[in-house]
């Protein structure tokens, strides 16, 4: 919990913290060019490992995605161990539950963090085997939690991150948790990350996290220079899970770490997984220049359509010259009224020009769309499909993908639908584990006549290879 009161028992005999990465089980949607599920580095473990070392413990990693013997590793844990699981909504919950139940039965301490925990802190604590949950960005919370467990935590500064333990009352959950789970943010919503330098030694075999990517490079690895988002898209949970904050890591240290990582993995390309990389032009330009000077390999990142529309051609060309070869662009819809409903704040009439400008700079685009908007005319399905194929006609190197709307709790779209009623949401962890926005699971939102049509279009637009 927050503040100076601490109700958990101290485990002074702790020796190790095992970061647990569940399987995402998404091969059907996220295959790489070799036909296998994309497997990216579990960066939460690398970025949180320095907090573990700071309190005198040893960080280790169990990644169920790359280790078929992960159950044996979990079964070997005992009272001197902490299992720290990062949990996103969806299939990953299943492995997190199994591993946590095994670890706790053997006397290990269990703590959960990640996006699902941030959205549902009290519910997760009540329904999972975790002794504690830490919503929000994890570094400060884990450092404080482990410090309290080992007796090394300093006195409360009055702005501690949120930690919920089994002894805490549910009254501490809800919106207050999300407001208080991101200490250190400025009035503008920026947070200078304390976890700028990750511990790359936590990963013992970097070849497991190399993906062949036809749009970037044959040996592509990933990195995260920032988290969260300051935009206000109505359908997206990112602003909610980040507390409407933007968590920035230093550019120079990021590039230095990337160079080290690329060498360890013998990689030839980089994919940045920042939710909104180009939000700050000065920062993204600094990265491009520094990366080109020190590394000089092709790279990819996310780009908001409004930022592309505002970007002069000469700047786009400079970024391409600096190695930018692919961008992920969430268009969401070509229908103006639905763009406003989505909160995207860009002109959809400019979609063809965006595709042409990127093609002219030889920067491939992965353009994503959403269908199933509340109150939308059924014609928006066909308009979306047509817009996606028109992009491919501009340049076959572009890819597109159409998702089904899955309104996440806490988003404005969810609030709108809750007022209208009629949608039943999962209530348990195992129900949330079945969530998959490729399956149009909310029949109340999706026209059944179009679900197979959309899936067929996706198979032609992009099988989500390298997306």
C-alpha positions as CSV (number, residue, x, y, z in Angstrom):
1,X,0.0,0.0,0.0
2,X,1.0,3.7,-0.2
3,X,2.5,5.9,2.5
4,X,4.5,5.0,5.5
5,X,2.2,2.2,6.9
6,X,3.3,-1.3,5.9
7,X,1.3,-4.4,6.8
8,X,3.3,-7.1,4.9
9,X,5.8,-9.3,6.7
10,X,9.5,-8.8,5.9
11,X,11.4,-11.6,4.1
12,X,14.9,-10.8,5.2
13,X,16.1,-14.2,3.8
14,X,15.2,-13.3,0.3
15,X,17.8,-14.1,-2.3
16,X,16.4,-13.8,-5.8
17,X,13.6,-12.2,-7.8
18,X,12.4,-14.2,-10.7
19,X,10.8,-12.1,-13.4
20,X,8.1,-14.2,-15.1
21,X,7.1,-13.6,-18.7
22,X,3.9,-15.5,-19.6
23,X,3.2,-16.8,-23.1
24,X,1.0,-14.5,-25.2
25,X,-0.2,-17.3,-27.4
26,X,-0.8,-15.1,-30.4
27,X,0.9,-16.9,-33.2
28,X,-2.2,-16.6,-35.4
29,X,-2.0,-12.8,-35.3
30,X,1.7,-12.0,-34.7
31,X,3.8,-14.4,-36.8
32,X,7.2,-13.4,-38.0
33,X,8.6,-14.0,-41.5
34,X,9.7,-17.5,-40.4
35,X,6.1,-18.4,-39.5
36,X,6.7,-18.5,-35.7
37,X,5.2,-16.2,-33.1
38,X,7.1,-13.0,-32.7
39,X,9.1,-13.1,-29.5
40,X,10.3,-9.7,-28.2
41,X,12.6,-9.1,-25.3
42,X,10.8,-9.0,-21.9
43,X,11.9,-5.5,-21.3
44,X,10.1,-5.2,-18.0
45,X,12.6,-7.6,-16.5
46,X,15.6,-5.7,-17.9
47,X,14.3,-2.3,-16.7
48,X,13.3,-3.5,-13.3
49,X,16.4,-5.6,-12.6
50,X,18.4,-2.6,-11.3
51,X,15.8,-2.1,-8.6
52,X,16.3,-5.8,-7.5
53,X,20.1,-5.3,-7.4
54,X,19.7,-2.0,-5.4
55,X,18.2,-3.9,-2.5
56,X,20.9,-6.7,-2.6
57,X,18.9,-9.4,-4.4
58,X,19.7,-11.3,-7.6
59,X,17.5,-10.8,-10.7
60,X,16.6,-13.8,-12.8
61,X,14.3,-14.5,-15.7
62,X,11.8,-17.2,-16.5
63,X,10.3,-16.7,-20.0
64,X,7.6,-19.2,-20.8
65,X,7.6,-18.1,-24.5
66,X,11.1,-19.4,-25.1
67,X,11.6,-22.0,-22.4
68,X,9.6,-25.2,-22.7
69,X,10.8,-26.2,-19.3
70,X,9.5,-23.1,-17.5
71,X,7.3,-25.1,-15.2
72,X,10.3,-27.0,-13.8
73,X,12.0,-23.6,-13.1
74,X,8.9,-22.3,-11.3
75,X,8.6,-25.6,-9.3
76,X,12.1,-25.2,-8.0
77,X,11.3,-21.9,-6.3
78,X,11.1,-21.6,-2.5
79,X,11.0,-19.3,0.5
80,X,14.0,-17.3,-0.6
81,X,12.4,-16.4,-4.0
82,X,10.0,-13.7,-5.3
83,X,8.1,-14.4,-8.5
84,X,7.4,-11.1,-10.2
85,X,4.9,-11.5,-13.1
86,X,4.1,-8.9,-15.8
87,X,0.5,-9.5,-16.8
88,X,-1.4,-8.1,-19.8
89,X,-5.1,-8.7,-20.4
90,X,-5.7,-11.7,-22.5
91,X,-4.1,-15.2,-22.8
92,X,-1.0,-14.2,-20.8
93,X,-3.2,-14.3,-17.6
94,X,-3.4,-18.1,-17.9
95,X,0.3,-18.8,-17.5
96,X,0.6,-16.1,-14.9
97,X,-2.0,-17.8,-12.8
98,X,-0.4,-21.2,-13.2
99,X,3.1,-20.1,-12.4
100,X,1.9,-18.0,-9.4
101,X,-0.1,-20.8,-7.9
102,X,2.9,-23.1,-8.2
103,X,5.4,-20.6,-6.8
104,X,3.2,-19.6,-3.8
105,X,2.5,-23.3,-3.0
106,X,6.2,-23.7,-2.6
107,X,6.7,-20.8,-0.3
108,X,7.8,-18.2,-2.8
109,X,6.5,-14.6,-2.6
110,X,4.4,-13.5,-5.6
111,X,3.9,-10.0,-6.9
112,X,2.1,-8.9,-10.1
113,X,2.4,-5.8,-12.2
114,X,1.6,-4.8,-15.8
115,X,-1.3,-3.4,-17.8
116,X,-4.1,-5.7,-16.4
117,X,-3.0,-5.0,-12.8
118,X,-3.1,-1.3,-13.5
119,X,-6.6,-1.4,-14.8
120,X,-7.9,-3.8,-12.2
121,X,-5.6,-3.6,-9.1
122,X,-8.1,-4.7,-6.4
123,X,-9.8,-7.3,-8.5
124,X,-6.5,-8.8,-9.5
125,X,-5.2,-9.0,-6.0
126,X,-8.5,-10.6,-4.9
127,X,-8.6,-13.2,-7.7
128,X,-4.9,-14.1,-8.2
129,X,-2.3,-15.9,-6.1
130,X,-0.3,-12.7,-5.7
131,X,0.7,-11.5,-2.3
132,X,0.8,-7.9,-3.7
133,X,0.1,-6.0,-6.9
134,X,1.9,-2.9,-8.1
135,X,-0.1,-0.8,-10.7
136,X,1.5,1.8,-12.9
137,X,5.1,2.0,-14.1
138,X,6.9,-0.6,-12.2
139,X,10.4,0.6,-11.2
140,X,9.6,2.9,-8.3
141,X,6.9,0.6,-6.9
142,X,9.1,-2.6,-7.1
143,X,12.0,-0.8,-5.5
144,X,9.9,0.4,-2.6
145,X,8.2,-3.0,-2.2
146,X,11.4,-5.0,-2.2
147,X,13.0,-2.4,0.1
148,X,10.2,-2.8,2.6
149,X,10.5,-6.6,2.4
150,X,14.2,-6.5,3.0
151,X,14.2,-3.7,5.5
152,X,16.2,-1.4,3.2
153,X,13.4,1.1,2.2
154,X,13.9,4.7,3.2
155,X,11.2,6.5,5.2
156,X,8.2,7.6,3.2
157,X,8.6,10.7,1.1
158,X,4.8,11.3,1.1
159,X,4.5,10.5,-2.7
160,X,5.2,6.8,-2.7
161,X,3.9,4.7,-5.6
162,X,0.8,2.6,-5.0
163,X,1.3,-1.0,-3.7
164,X,-1.7,-3.1,-2.7
165,X,-1.1,-6.1,-0.4
166,X,-3.4,-8.8,0.9
167,X,-3.9,-6.8,4.1
168,X,-5.2,-3.7,2.2
169,X,-8.9,-2.8,2.0
170,X,-10.6,-2.6,-1.5
171,X,-11.3,1.1,-0.8
172,X,-7.7,1.8,-2.0
173,X,-8.6,0.6,-5.5
174,X,-10.3,2.3,-8.3
175,X,-9.6,5.7,-10.0
176,X,-7.5,6.9,-7.0
177,X,-5.0,4.1,-7.6
178,X,-4.5,5.2,-11.3
179,X,-4.1,8.8,-10.3
180,X,-1.5,8.0,-7.6
181,X,0.3,5.1,-9.3
182,X,2.5,7.4,-11.4
183,X,4.5,9.6,-9.0
184,X,7.0,12.1,-10.4
185,X,4.9,13.4,-13.3
186,X,5.1,17.0,-14.2
187,X,2.1,19.3,-14.9
188,X,2.6,18.5,-18.6
189,X,2.3,14.8,-17.8
190,X,6.0,14.0,-18.4
191,X,7.9,11.6,-16.2
192,X,11.7,11.3,-16.5
193,X,12.2,7.5,-16.1
194,X,14.5,6.4,-13.2
195,X,15.0,3.1,-15.0
196,X,16.9,4.5,-18.0
197,X,19.7,1.9,-18.0
198,X,18.4,-1.7,-18.1
199,X,20.3,-4.7,-17.0
200,X,20.9,-6.7,-20.2
201,X,22.6,-9.5,-18.4
202,X,19.1,-10.7,-17.2
203,X,18.7,-12.1,-20.7
204,X,21.2,-15.0,-21.0
205,X,20.5,-15.8,-24.7
206,X,19.7,-12.9,-26.9
207,X,19.3,-15.0,-30.0
208,X,15.9,-16.0,-28.6
209,X,14.6,-12.5,-29.1
210,X,15.6,-12.0,-32.7
211,X,12.8,-11.9,-35.3
212,X,13.1,-12.0,-39.1
213,X,11.2,-8.9,-40.4
214,X,10.7,-8.3,-44.1
215,X,10.0,-4.7,-43.5
216,X,13.0,-4.0,-41.3
217,X,15.8,-6.6,-41.3
218,X,16.4,-10.3,-41.2
219,X,17.5,-10.2,-37.6
220,X,15.4,-7.6,-35.8
221,X,15.2,-6.9,-32.1
222,X,13.1,-4.4,-30.2
223,X,13.5,-1.7,-27.6
224,X,11.3,0.8,-25.6
225,X,12.5,4.4,-25.2
226,X,9.2,5.7,-23.7
227,X,5.9,4.4,-22.4
228,X,2.5,5.9,-22.0
229,X,0.7,8.5,-24.1
230,X,-0.5,12.1,-23.7
231,X,-3.1,11.9,-26.4
232,X,-6.8,11.3,-25.7
233,X,-8.0,8.6,-28.0
234,X,-11.3,7.4,-26.7
235,X,-10.9,3.7,-27.5
236,X,-7.3,3.2,-26.2
237,X,-6.4,2.0,-22.7
238,X,-2.8,3.3,-22.9
239,X,-3.7,6.8,-21.5
240,X,-5.5,5.0,-18.7
241,X,-2.7,2.5,-17.8
242,X,-0.1,5.3,-17.9
243,X,-2.2,7.7,-15.9
244,X,-2.2,10.1,-18.8
245,X,1.6,10.3,-18.5
246,X,4.5,10.0,-20.9
247,X,7.4,8.1,-19.3
248,X,10.6,9.1,-21.1
249,X,14.0,7.4,-21.0
250,X,17.1,9.4,-21.9
251,X,18.0,9.2,-25.6
252,X,21.8,9.0,-25.3
253,X,21.6,6.1,-22.8
254,X,18.9,4.4,-24.8
255,X,21.0,4.5,-28.0
256,X,24.1,3.2,-26.1
257,X,22.0,0.4,-24.6
258,X,20.6,-0.5,-28.1
259,X,24.0,-0.6,-29.5
260,X,25.0,-3.1,-26.7
261,X,21.9,-5.2,-27.3
262,X,22.4,-5.3,-31.1
263,X,25.9,-6.6,-30.6
264,X,24.7,-9.3,-28.1
265,X,22.0,-10.5,-30.5
266,X,24.0,-10.1,-33.6
267,X,21.0,-8.1,-34.9
268,X,20.7,-6.1,-38.1
269,X,17.6,-4.0,-37.4
270,X,15.6,-2.4,-34.6
271,X,11.8,-2.1,-33.8
272,X,10.8,0.5,-31.3
273,X,7.7,-0.4,-29.3
274,X,7.0,3.0,-27.9
275,X,3.3,3.7,-28.1
276,X,3.8,7.1,-29.5
277,X,7.4,7.6,-30.5
278,X,7.1,10.7,-32.6
279,X,5.1,12.7,-30.1
280,X,8.0,15.0,-29.4
281,X,9.7,16.1,-32.7
282,X,12.9,17.2,-31.0
283,X,13.3,14.0,-29.1
284,X,12.6,11.7,-32.1
285,X,15.0,13.7,-34.3
286,X,17.7,13.4,-31.6
287,X,17.2,9.7,-31.5
288,X,17.4,9.4,-35.3
289,X,20.6,11.4,-35.5
290,X,22.2,9.6,-32.5
291,X,21.2,6.2,-33.8
292,X,22.4,6.9,-37.3
293,X,25.8,8.1,-36.0
294,X,26.5,5.3,-33.5
295,X,24.6,2.3,-35.1
296,X,23.5,3.0,-38.6
297,X,21.0,0.2,-39.0
298,X,17.3,0.3,-40.2
299,X,14.7,0.9,-37.6
300,X,10.9,1.2,-37.2
301,X,8.6,3.1,-34.8
302,X,5.0,4.2,-34.2
303,X,3.7,7.4,-35.8
304,X,0.4,9.2,-35.1
305,X,-1.3,10.1,-38.4
306,X,-1.6,13.8,-37.3
307,X,2.1,13.9,-36.7
308,X,2.7,12.5,-40.2
309,X,0.3,15.0,-41.8
310,X,2.2,17.8,-39.9
311,X,5.6,16.5,-40.9
312,X,7.4,18.4,-43.7
313,X,8.6,16.2,-46.6
314,X,12.2,17.2,-45.9
315,X,12.0,16.0,-42.3
316,X,10.4,12.7,-43.5
317,X,13.3,12.3,-45.9
318,X,15.9,13.0,-43.2
319,X,14.4,10.4,-41.0
320,X,14.4,7.9,-43.8
321,X,18.1,8.8,-44.5
322,X,18.7,8.2,-40.8
323,X,17.4,4.6,-41.1
324,X,13.7,4.9,-40.5
325,X,12.2,2.2,-42.8
326,X,8.8,1.4,-41.3
327,X,6.1,3.1,-39.3
328,X,3.0,1.8,-37.5
329,X,0.1,4.2,-38.0
330,X,-3.2,3.8,-36.2
331,X,-5.7,5.3,-38.6
332,X,-8.6,3.6,-36.9
333,X,-11.2,4.6,-39.6
334,X,-11.6,6.6,-42.8
335,X,-15.0,7.9,-41.8
336,X,-14.7,11.5,-40.5
337,X,-17.5,11.2,-37.9
338,X,-15.8,8.1,-36.5
339,X,-12.4,9.7,-36.5
340,X,-13.9,12.3,-34.1
341,X,-15.6,9.6,-32.0
342,X,-12.2,7.9,-31.8
343,X,-10.5,11.1,-30.7
344,X,-7.7,10.7,-33.3
345,X,-7.7,14.4,-34.4
346,X,-6.5,14.0,-38.0
347,X,-8.0,14.5,-41.4
348,X,-8.9,11.1,-42.9
349,X,-9.2,12.7,-46.4
350,X,-5.4,12.7,-46.3
351,X,-5.0,9.0,-46.0
352,X,-4.0,8.4,-49.7
353,X,-1.5,11.3,-49.5
354,X,0.0,9.8,-46.3
355,X,0.5,6.5,-48.2
356,X,2.1,8.2,-51.2
357,X,4.4,10.3,-49.1
358,X,5.7,7.3,-47.2
359,X,6.1,5.4,-50.4
360,X,8.0,8.3,-51.9
361,X,10.4,8.2,-48.9
362,X,10.6,4.4,-49.1
363,X,9.2,4.1,-45.6
364,X,6.8,1.1,-45.3
365,X,3.6,1.7,-43.4
366,X,1.6,-0.7,-41.3
367,X,-1.8,1.0,-41.2
368,X,-4.3,-0.2,-38.6
369,X,-8.1,0.2,-38.6
370,X,-11.0,-0.6,-36.2
371,X,-14.5,-1.6,-37.0
372,X,-17.6,-2.0,-34.8
373,X,-17.9,1.6,-33.5
374,X,-21.0,2.2,-31.4
375,X,-23.8,3.8,-33.5
376,X,-21.8,3.6,-36.7
377,X,-23.7,3.0,-40.0
378,X,-23.0,-0.6,-41.3
379,X,-21.4,1.0,-44.4
380,X,-18.3,1.8,-42.3
381,X,-17.2,-1.9,-42.7
382,X,-17.0,-1.6,-46.5
383,X,-15.5,1.9,-46.3
384,X,-12.8,0.6,-44.0
385,X,-12.0,-2.4,-46.2
386,X,-11.9,-0.2,-49.3
387,X,-9.6,2.4,-47.6
388,X,-7.2,-0.4,-46.6
389,X,-7.0,-1.9,-50.1
390,X,-6.5,1.6,-51.6
391,X,-3.4,2.0,-49.4
392,X,-2.0,-1.3,-50.7
393,X,-2.6,-0.1,-54.3
394,X,-0.5,3.0,-53.6
395,X,2.5,0.7,-52.7
396,X,2.4,-3.0,-52.2
397,X,5.1,-2.7,-49.5
398,X,2.5,-1.1,-47.2
399,X,0.5,-3.4,-45.0
400,X,-2.9,-2.9,-43.3
401,X,-4.8,-4.6,-40.5
402,X,-8.4,-4.3,-39.4
403,X,-9.3,-4.9,-35.7
404,X,-12.6,-5.4,-34.0
405,X,-13.5,-2.8,-31.4
406,X,-13.0,-4.1,-27.8
407,X,-13.8,-1.2,-25.5
408,X,-11.5,-1.4,-22.5
409,X,-12.7,-0.4,-19.0
410,X,-11.7,3.1,-18.2
411,X,-11.8,4.4,-21.8
412,X,-14.3,7.0,-22.9
413,X,-15.9,4.5,-25.4
414,X,-16.4,2.1,-22.5
415,X,-18.1,4.9,-20.4
416,X,-20.4,5.7,-23.3
417,X,-21.4,2.0,-23.8
418,X,-21.9,1.5,-20.1
419,X,-24.4,4.3,-20.0
420,X,-26.2,2.7,-23.0
421,X,-26.1,-0.7,-21.3
422,X,-26.4,-4.1,-23.0
423,X,-22.7,-5.3,-22.9
424,X,-21.6,-7.8,-20.4
425,X,-17.9,-7.6,-19.5
426,X,-15.6,-10.3,-18.0
427,X,-15.7,-10.4,-14.2
428,X,-12.9,-12.8,-13.4
429,X,-9.2,-13.2,-14.4
430,X,-10.0,-16.4,-16.3
431,X,-12.7,-14.6,-18.3
432,X,-10.3,-11.8,-19.1
433,X,-7.8,-14.4,-20.3
434,X,-10.2,-15.2,-23.2
435,X,-10.2,-11.6,-24.5
436,X,-9.0,-11.3,-28.1
437,X,-9.8,-8.3,-30.2
438,X,-9.4,-10.4,-33.4
439,X,-12.4,-12.5,-32.6
440,X,-15.2,-9.8,-32.4
441,X,-16.3,-11.2,-29.0
442,X,-18.8,-8.5,-28.2
443,X,-21.7,-9.5,-30.5
444,X,-23.5,-6.4,-29.4
445,X,-21.0,-4.2,-31.3
446,X,-20.2,-6.3,-34.4
447,X,-22.2,-7.1,-37.4
448,X,-21.9,-10.9,-37.8
449,X,-22.3,-10.6,-41.5
450,X,-19.0,-8.8,-41.7
451,X,-16.8,-10.7,-39.3
452,X,-15.6,-13.3,-41.8
453,X,-15.4,-10.6,-44.5
454,X,-13.0,-8.6,-42.3
455,X,-10.9,-11.7,-41.6
456,X,-10.6,-12.5,-45.3
457,X,-9.6,-9.0,-46.0
458,X,-6.9,-9.1,-43.4
459,X,-5.5,-12.3,-44.9
460,X,-5.1,-10.4,-48.2
461,X,-4.0,-7.1,-46.7
462,X,-1.4,-8.6,-44.3
463,X,-1.2,-11.9,-42.4
464,X,0.4,-9.7,-39.7
465,X,3.8,-11.0,-40.6
466,X,6.3,-8.6,-39.1
467,X,3.6,-6.2,-37.8
